Amino acid sequence: MDCIQEEIKTVTMDSTAKGIEGSSVKIKVMFFARARDLTGLSEMPLEVSTGSSADDCLNKLIAMFPGLTELRGCMVLALNEEYTTESAIVKDKDELAIIPPISGG
Protein backbone atom coordinates (compact mmCIF):
# COMPACT_ATOMS: atom_id res chain seq x y z
CA MET A 1 0.00 0.00 0.00
CA ASP A 2 2.82 2.43 0.86
CA CYS A 3 4.44 1.78 -2.53
CA ILE A 4 1.24 2.76 -4.34
CA GLN A 5 0.84 5.95 -2.31
CA GLU A 6 4.48 6.88 -2.94
CA GLU A 7 4.03 6.26 -6.67
CA ILE A 8 0.90 8.46 -6.79
CA LYS A 9 2.74 11.20 -4.90
CA THR A 10 5.65 11.05 -7.36
CA VAL A 11 3.38 11.25 -10.41
CA THR A 12 1.47 14.18 -8.90
CA MET A 13 4.67 16.06 -8.11
CA ASP A 14 6.09 15.40 -11.59
CA SER A 15 2.94 16.58 -13.34
CA THR A 16 2.88 19.74 -11.22
CA ALA A 17 6.53 20.54 -11.82
CA LYS A 18 6.63 19.85 -15.57
CA GLY A 19 3.03 20.13 -16.63
CA ILE A 20 0.77 17.24 -17.45
CA GLU A 21 1.96 15.50 -20.59
CA GLY A 22 -0.19 16.50 -23.52
CA SER A 23 -1.76 19.53 -21.84
CA SER A 24 -1.04 23.01 -23.04
CA VAL A 25 -1.66 26.68 -22.42
CA LYS A 26 -2.49 29.38 -24.93
CA ILE A 27 -0.88 32.78 -24.55
CA LYS A 28 -0.81 35.96 -26.57
CA VAL A 29 2.60 37.17 -27.74
CA MET A 30 3.00 40.84 -28.59
CA PHE A 31 5.88 42.13 -30.72
CA PHE A 32 7.22 45.66 -30.50
CA ALA A 33 9.63 47.73 -32.62
CA ARG A 34 12.26 45.56 -34.39
CA ALA A 35 10.56 42.34 -33.24
CA ARG A 36 7.41 43.48 -35.05
CA ASP A 37 9.50 44.24 -38.14
CA LEU A 38 11.14 40.81 -38.09
CA THR A 39 7.90 38.87 -37.65
CA GLY A 40 5.55 41.07 -39.63
CA LEU A 41 3.11 40.77 -36.74
CA SER A 42 2.08 42.96 -33.84
CA GLU A 43 0.67 39.99 -31.94
CA MET A 44 -0.09 36.30 -32.30
CA PRO A 45 -1.45 33.39 -30.27
CA LEU A 46 1.06 30.77 -29.12
CA GLU A 47 0.35 27.36 -27.66
CA VAL A 48 2.98 25.80 -25.40
CA SER A 49 3.10 22.92 -22.96
CA THR A 50 1.82 23.48 -19.44
CA GLY A 51 4.73 24.53 -17.22
CA SER A 52 6.63 26.24 -20.05
CA SER A 53 8.82 29.22 -19.27
CA ALA A 54 9.14 32.46 -21.19
CA ASP A 55 12.45 31.01 -22.45
CA ASP A 56 10.56 28.01 -23.89
CA CYS A 57 8.21 30.43 -25.62
CA LEU A 58 11.13 32.38 -27.06
CA ASN A 59 12.71 29.20 -28.37
CA LYS A 60 9.46 28.28 -30.10
CA LEU A 61 9.13 31.80 -31.55
CA ILE A 62 12.72 31.77 -32.83
CA ALA A 63 12.05 28.42 -34.52
CA MET A 64 9.10 30.09 -36.27
CA PHE A 65 10.87 33.41 -36.93
CA PRO A 66 14.66 32.81 -37.11
CA GLY A 67 15.30 36.54 -37.53
CA LEU A 68 14.41 37.06 -33.86
CA THR A 69 17.78 35.50 -32.98
CA GLU A 70 19.41 38.90 -33.48
CA LEU A 71 17.36 40.29 -30.55
CA ARG A 72 17.77 37.34 -28.17
CA GLY A 73 20.53 38.83 -26.03
CA CYS A 74 19.15 42.34 -25.77
CA MET A 75 15.37 42.13 -25.55
CA VAL A 76 13.25 42.79 -22.50
CA LEU A 77 10.27 40.61 -21.69
CA ALA A 78 7.03 41.60 -20.03
CA LEU A 79 4.49 39.10 -18.75
CA ASN A 80 1.03 40.54 -18.19
CA GLU A 81 2.40 44.11 -18.40
CA GLU A 82 5.19 43.57 -15.84
CA TYR A 83 8.85 43.10 -16.68
CA THR A 84 9.93 39.51 -16.17
CA THR A 85 12.77 37.04 -16.70
CA GLU A 86 13.05 34.18 -19.16
CA SER A 87 12.57 31.72 -16.28
CA ALA A 88 9.01 32.95 -15.56
CA ILE A 89 6.36 30.27 -16.09
CA VAL A 90 3.55 31.22 -18.46
CA LYS A 91 -0.05 30.36 -17.73
CA ASP A 92 -3.16 30.12 -19.86
CA LYS A 93 -4.27 33.49 -21.29
CA ASP A 94 -1.04 35.27 -20.28
CA GLU A 95 0.35 38.04 -22.47
CA LEU A 96 4.06 37.90 -23.25
CA ALA A 97 5.56 41.05 -24.75
CA ILE A 98 8.83 40.99 -26.70
CA ILE A 99 10.43 44.42 -26.31
CA PRO A 100 13.69 45.04 -28.19
CA PRO A 101 15.94 47.99 -27.40
CA ILE A 102 14.57 51.19 -28.87
CA SER A 103 16.80 53.83 -30.34
CA GLY A 104 16.20 57.02 -32.16
CA GLY A 105 16.54 60.69 -31.90
C-alpha positions as CSV (number, residue, x, y, z in Angstrom):
1,M,0.0,0.0,0.0
2,D,2.8,2.4,0.9
3,C,4.4,1.8,-2.5
4,I,1.2,2.8,-4.3
5,Q,0.8,6.0,-2.3
6,E,4.5,6.9,-2.9
7,E,4.0,6.3,-6.7
8,I,0.9,8.5,-6.8
9,K,2.7,11.2,-4.9
10,T,5.7,11.0,-7.4
11,V,3.4,11.2,-10.4
12,T,1.5,14.2,-8.9
13,M,4.7,16.1,-8.1
14,D,6.1,15.4,-11.6
15,S,2.9,16.6,-13.3
16,T,2.9,19.7,-11.2
17,A,6.5,20.5,-11.8
18,K,6.6,19.9,-15.6
19,G,3.0,20.1,-16.6
20,I,0.8,17.2,-17.5
21,E,2.0,15.5,-20.6
22,G,-0.2,16.5,-23.5
23,S,-1.8,19.5,-21.8
24,S,-1.0,23.0,-23.0
25,V,-1.7,26.7,-22.4
26,K,-2.5,29.4,-24.9
27,I,-0.9,32.8,-24.5
28,K,-0.8,36.0,-26.6
29,V,2.6,37.2,-27.7
30,M,3.0,40.8,-28.6
31,F,5.9,42.1,-30.7
32,F,7.2,45.7,-30.5
33,A,9.6,47.7,-32.6
34,R,12.3,45.6,-34.4
35,A,10.6,42.3,-33.2
36,R,7.4,43.5,-35.1
37,D,9.5,44.2,-38.1
38,L,11.1,40.8,-38.1
39,T,7.9,38.9,-37.6
40,G,5.6,41.1,-39.6
41,L,3.1,40.8,-36.7
42,S,2.1,43.0,-33.8
43,E,0.7,40.0,-31.9
44,M,-0.1,36.3,-32.3
45,P,-1.5,33.4,-30.3
46,L,1.1,30.8,-29.1
47,E,0.3,27.4,-27.7
48,V,3.0,25.8,-25.4
49,S,3.1,22.9,-23.0
50,T,1.8,23.5,-19.4
51,G,4.7,24.5,-17.2
52,S,6.6,26.2,-20.1
53,S,8.8,29.2,-19.3
54,A,9.1,32.5,-21.2
55,D,12.4,31.0,-22.5
56,D,10.6,28.0,-23.9
57,C,8.2,30.4,-25.6
58,L,11.1,32.4,-27.1
59,N,12.7,29.2,-28.4
60,K,9.5,28.3,-30.1
61,L,9.1,31.8,-31.6
62,I,12.7,31.8,-32.8
63,A,12.0,28.4,-34.5
64,M,9.1,30.1,-36.3
65,F,10.9,33.4,-36.9
66,P,14.7,32.8,-37.1
67,G,15.3,36.5,-37.5
68,L,14.4,37.1,-33.9
69,T,17.8,35.5,-33.0
70,E,19.4,38.9,-33.5
71,L,17.4,40.3,-30.6
72,R,17.8,37.3,-28.2
73,G,20.5,38.8,-26.0
74,C,19.2,42.3,-25.8
75,M,15.4,42.1,-25.5
76,V,13.3,42.8,-22.5
77,L,10.3,40.6,-21.7
78,A,7.0,41.6,-20.0
79,L,4.5,39.1,-18.7
80,N,1.0,40.5,-18.2
81,E,2.4,44.1,-18.4
82,E,5.2,43.6,-15.8
83,Y,8.9,43.1,-16.7
84,T,9.9,39.5,-16.2
85,T,12.8,37.0,-16.7
86,E,13.1,34.2,-19.2
87,S,12.6,31.7,-16.3
88,A,9.0,32.9,-15.6
89,I,6.4,30.3,-16.1
90,V,3.5,31.2,-18.5
91,K,-0.1,30.4,-17.7
92,D,-3.2,30.1,-19.9
93,K,-4.3,33.5,-21.3
94,D,-1.0,35.3,-20.3
95,E,0.3,38.0,-22.5
96,L,4.1,37.9,-23.3
97,A,5.6,41.1,-24.8
98,I,8.8,41.0,-26.7
99,I,10.4,44.4,-26.3
100,P,13.7,45.0,-28.2
101,P,15.9,48.0,-27.4
102,I,14.6,51.2,-28.9
103,S,16.8,53.8,-30.3
104,G,16.2,57.0,-32.2
105,G,16.5,60.7,-31.9
